[in-house]
Amino acid sequence: MNRRRLGRSRVEVTALALGTSGIGNLYTEVGEEEAHEAVAAAWQRGIRSFDTAPHYGLGLAERRLGAALRDRPRDQYTVSTKVGRRLEPSTAGGDDLAHGFAVPATHHRVWDFSADGVRRTLEASLERLGLDRVDAVYLHDPDDHAEQAFREGYPALERLRAEGVVGAIGAGMNQTALLTRFVRDTDVDVVLCAGRHTLLDRSALTDLLPAALERGTSVVIGGAFNSGLLADPRPGATYDYGRAPAELLERALRLKEAAERHGTTLRAAALAHCSAHPAVASVLVGARSAAEVHDCADQFAAPVPTALWRELRAAGLLPSEEEPP
């Protein structure tokens, strides 16, 4: 699978990467064997880039990813994790479903973008992963903590990069304005943008992607399916982790019908759209089973006819000025 470098760093990522929130028990439980098989399937399909975070299952995703990669050659894959949510032990009991994960609430999250918090969080992640280094680190969702993230968290990442502890640094969010500020005002190598460069939401094209291209900053795109609607548009489907509004469901169904008329699938078109922009280094897909991994890899590799993009523009489902995939 093709690889691209993250900004000016030496870190290279595969064009398709595996996100691990699913094997961190996002919404429902995933068994240990099923989680291991999902990572093994990704490896089988040539995926060598894996993204995780302490937030995912209160560390469960990191532990499972580390275990699944333990016997793989370390120089053949890249791992990214995130800082900003520090995990502290909790005796409150119960589960973590209020935060979306079907795991026991053994810890609670503490927002912490301080320099000390960044280092402590990364050290704990390395221990859970069983690694002595990660390849990239993102400031995770600093929306409501922007000033501390810029004043303390980002300089801490710069120091870690200078020390060689990490190879690439950046920020990951599901909005474009603050990510664009990181691109323009700092020396990040990469930003992870979730859900804002899709067939239903192209807002990253207005600010983030042009700025990244100008600055030579790489973009990793997550949320290609907008949390479900573009994977399987139907009544009750989710859009950005909530029930899809009727008008977006109708639009997604029109996109699906058009894709099928051209002999492809909506999933393939969604992934092709995400990966086409020259600033995009990798598309990050979440999967909770080997079957889902194989499907994503198949869809990513599937050719999408140029006639489909022409039809979508003619129908007003894509802007006429947008560059074709």
N, C-alpha and C positions, 0 to 999 in steps of 0.2 A: 504494500500500500504506500502511496506517495507520502512524503514527509515535507514539512515546511518549518523553517526556523522561526522562533518567536522573537520578533523585533531584531535587535542587534546582539542578542544573546547567542550562546552556542547550543541552546536547547532546541531540539527538533521534535515535532509532534506529528502523528499520523493524521491524515485528512479526516478520518473518522475516529472519534475517541469515545470511551465508555465512561459515563457518569454512574456514581454508585449510591445515589439516594435510595434507589429501589432495593438494593441488597442491604441497605440500612433499615429495612422494614418501613418504608414510606407507606402509610395508610394501613397496610396489612402485613402480616408476618411472612417472611421468606425463610425456608429452612437452610441450615448450614450447607448441606450438599447442593441444594439448588443454587445458592449464592456462588459456591465454588465453581459449579458447572457454567454459570453465566460468564465468569471471568475466563474460564478455560475456552469457552466458545469464542469469546472476543479474541483471544490469542490465536486460536485456530484460523480465524478470518483475517488475520494480519493486523489487528488493532494492537498498537503498542503504547497508547497513551491513555492514562486512567486518571480520573478526577474524583476527589473525595473531599470530606470536611468533617470536623468534629461534630458539627450540627446534625449530621445524618445519623440518626439513631443513637445519639449520645455516645458517639465513638464506635458504634457497631460496624459501620461501613468501613472505617479505617482498619479495624481489626480483621475483618473478613477479606478486604482487599490485600492487606499485607500477607495473610496466610495463603491466599490463592496465588500470590506472586513469589512466594518464598523460594521455590526451587527454579525460578526463571533467571536467566542471565541478567544481572543488574544493568549491564551496559546496553541492553536491547529494548528497554522500555522507559517511559517517563511517567512520573507520578506528580500530580499537583494536589495541594491541599489548601486550606484557608485558615485565616486568623481573624479574630474579632469577637468570636463567641468562645469564651473560656469556660471549660467544664469544671464544676465544683461538686464534690460529693453531697448527696442529699439523703436524708432519712425520712422524707415526707411520705414515701411509699406511693402506690398507684402506678399509673402509666404515663407515657409521654404523648398520648394521642392529641392533646390540646395543641401540641406543636407539630402534629402530623405523623408521628412515628409510633408504631406498635411495639414499643419496648418498655421495660420497667423503668420507672423514673429514679434510677440510681444516682443521677446527677442533675444539676440544674445549670442553665446557661447564664453566664455573666457577660454582658457587653463590655468589651475591654480592647480599645485600640491604642492603649499606652505602649510605650516601648517595652516595658517589662512584661506587659500582657502578651504582646506579640511573641516575644522569645519563649515565655512559659508555655503558651499555647502550642507553638511549633515543637518544642521539646516533648510535650505530651503526645502530639501527633506522631512524631518519630518513634516513640516508644510503642504506641498502638500498632503502627505499621510494621515495626520490626526493621526499620531502615536507619542508616546513619545519615541520610540526606534525602531531600526531595528535590525535584527539578524545578518546580515553580510554586510560588505561594501567592495567593490572592487575599487582599483585604475583603472580607465577606460582608456584603450588604451594609456598608457604612452610611446608609441614607440619613439616619437621624443622629449620626455621630461624625459628620463630615469634618468638622474642624479638628477634632482630636485625631481623626484618621490622617489628615494632611499634616498636622503639626507634629504628631508623635509616631503614629503607625507607619506611615510611608517612610520617614527617615530611618526607622528601625529596619524595614525591609531593605532599604538601600545599603545599610551597614551589613546585613546578612549576605547580601549579594557580593559586596566588596570582599567579605571574609571567605567567600566560596562556599558558604553553608547552603545556599540555594543558587540556582542558575539563572532564573528569570523571576521577575516580580510584577505584580499588577493588582487589579481590583476586579471584583465580580459582583454584578448587580442585575436587576431586571428593569433598570431605567437607563436612559441615555445621557441625560444632562450632566450628571455627576461623573459618569465615565468619560465623557468628552472633556471635562475639566481635568481629570487625571491625565488624559492623553496630551492635552495642551500645556498643562502647568507642571508636569513632573517628567521623570525619565523612566516611566514604566515600560516594560518590554511588551506587555500583553494586557488586554482586558477581556473579561468574560461577560458577554452580554446575553441575557436569557430572555427570550420571548419577544424581542423588539426588532428582529429582522426575520420575519416570517411572511407567509402568503397572506396573513390576516393583519399583521402589524409591521409596517415597514418604516417605523419612526427612526430607526438607526441610520437610515439613508439621509436624513436631513442634517445630522450633525456628527454623530460618532464615526461612521465609516469614512466620510470624506476627511475628517481630522486625522484619523488613524492612517489613512493612505498618505496624507501629506507629511506626517511625522515619522513614518516608517514603523509604526506600532502595529503589532499583530492583534487580531480579534479572534477570539474563540466564540462561536455561536452555540448557545444552549437553548432549550425550549423550542426546538424546530416545529414541534406539533402543538405548541401553546397549551401544554399539559394534557392533551388528549383530543381536542376537537379536530385537528388536522390529521390525526391518525385514524379516527373512526367517527365521522360526523353523524350523530343520531340524537334524538331527544334524550336529554339527561347527560349528554357529553359535557366534559369540563373544559373551561377556557381560563387559563391563568389561575387554576386551582379552585375555581368556583363554577357554578352552573352556567353554561354558555348562553348568552342572550339570544333571543329568537333571530334577530337580524344577522348575527354572526353565524349561527347554525345554518341559516338559509344560504349565506354566502359560501360557507364551507361545502355545502351540498352541491352548489353550482360548480365549485372548483373540482369536486370529486367527479361529477358527471362529465365535465370537460376532459379531465385526465383519462377517464376510461374510454371516451370516444377516440382518443388518440393512442389507445393500446398500452397505457401506463397506469400508474396508481397515484392517488393523491399523496401518499407517503413519499413516493419517489420524487414527485414534483416538489414537495415541501423541502426535502433534503437538498435537492439540486439547487433550489432557489437560495437556500442558506449558504451553500458552499461557493457560489459563483462569484461573489464580489472579490476583487483582488486583495483586499485587506484581510480577508478571512483566511486564517491558517488551518482551522480545524472546526468540525461540527461535532458537538458533544451530544450523545444520545443516552438516555437513561433506559436501563433494561433490568428486569428482575429474574430472568430465566434465560437458559440457552436458546430456547425457541425465539424469544424476543430479540436476542442479539443477532441470530441468524437472519431474522426478518429485516432488521435494520440494515445489516450488511448487504443483503440482497437488494433492498430498495435503494441504498446509496450507490450501488454499482450499476443499477438499471439505467439505460439511456432514456432520456426524456426528449421526445420529438420537438424540434423548434417550432413546428406548426402549432403546438399547444400554447406556447408563449404568445404567438401571434393572435390566436383566438382569445386568450385571456385579456390581451390588451384591447382587442376590438370590442369585447363584451364589457369593458370597464372594470374588470376584476384585477387588473394590474395597470399601473400608470404607463401611459404610452412612452414617457421619456426614460423609463427605467431600463438599464442595460440588460440585455437578454442573458440568461444563464449559459 
